[in-house]
Amino acid sequence: MTSSASTQRYQGALMNTFGPPKLVLARGQGAHVWDEDGREYVDLLGGIAVNALGHAHPAIVEAVSTQLQTLGHISNFFASAPQIELAEKLISLVAPGATEDAKVFFANSGTEANEAALKLTRRTGRTHVVAMDGSFHGRTMGSLALTSKEAYRAPFEPLPGEVTFVPYGDVDALTAAVTDATAAVLIEPLQGEAGVVAPPEGFLAAARAIADEHGALLWFDEIQSGMGRTGHWLASHSAGVTPDIVTLAKGLGGGIPIGACIGLGRAATLFEPGNHGTTFGGNPVACAAALAVVRTIEDENLLEHVTVLGHKLRDGLAADPRVAEVTGEGLLIGVVLTEDRAAEVAAAALRAGFIVNNATPRRVRLAPPLVLTPDDAQAFLSAWPAILDEAFA
Ligand SMILES: *Cc1c(COP(=O)(O)O)cnc(C)c1O
């Protein structure tokens, strides 16, 4: 943490929900950011898996500026071309071949995408939702009700709904929890806030079968794991399991706020006019930014790049004996340490000029821009042993 004048003004003027800021940042370019003193950092967190194209990417700058000069905001009494095009594009990416049976609702954030999805599940006539231990789905009341972390929930109870939590990856527990009164089963195919935790192989397919058996919807929260972060458009694509609902946000807009709730099959048409709404959702500027993100990922072959670079990073990080395990896929990476030193690692990394996140006491999370260069990845790997020396001292 800096104790600069800006930090003091921040603390004087902003509600203390986040604790003191680690830095006051002034600008960014690619995977690099600079603080207000001009010090440079490699950003390996990417605004928490948001800056898919890094900072100040020309494709986003161009798309946003052009759209803002053309048509910046309309209400949802009206439609715009970027919104229609983005919805069609997302359907084709999320459920290739299912274009007849998929529809999108646009929101402005992850938690709002999940609120939309939660309301959507209510339209089944059922109210019970089964969610996972270790889950994170957002901070608004509905999403919080689906989030397992006690420290986030407790100050705000009672929370809406009937929610049952089961251990992540436990097929027997899921089988026992889902009944004919269950509206939906909600799973992060890769748990991000938990420190990048993957379920055992076969879990997503088992969840699909259990949901089907009881007529429940299968809902994947891919807000952090989606949009190419794992080297696939969705993390669940590598398991080959298709859900009924997908929620997206974070990387979708590349830094411009946008979220999406996508309904497939019967979930596509559960909402009727008047059931849900938003003033900003589907805003032409946000949709133009998201289209730029999608097109750039396609044009620059970034899924392939993410896969290759992810392997290199994970292998390099795992080589140190103070690392017990490296989790995740592509560029959503969890480093499990042999001791609870994640906060020390994040602090030492920052002093060395790298931004990483201590997701839990023992897990360090990396979610760098998808455009991270091999040179920047190598610079971090070269600095890694010294960062661990400092953190474990
Ligand atoms: C970040 C996140 C959310 C919440 O998104 P916000 O935009 O912060 O509201 C929900 N689900 C998952 C899996 C997330 O990682």
The ligand as an ORCA input file, in Angstrom:
! r2SCAN-3c Opt
* xyz 0 1
  C     -16.770    -11.823    -10.325
  C     -17.773    -12.892    -10.326
  C     -19.142    -12.615    -10.157
  C     -19.656    -11.230     -9.850
  O     -19.378    -10.309    -10.863
  P     -19.461     -8.733    -10.556
  O     -19.298     -8.097    -11.914
  O     -18.362     -8.412     -9.604
  O     -20.796     -8.470     -9.975
  C     -20.021    -13.668    -10.234
  N     -19.606    -14.922    -10.468
  C     -18.304    -15.228    -10.641
  C     -17.903    -16.638    -10.929
  C     -17.349    -14.221    -10.563
  O     -16.047    -14.521    -10.699
*
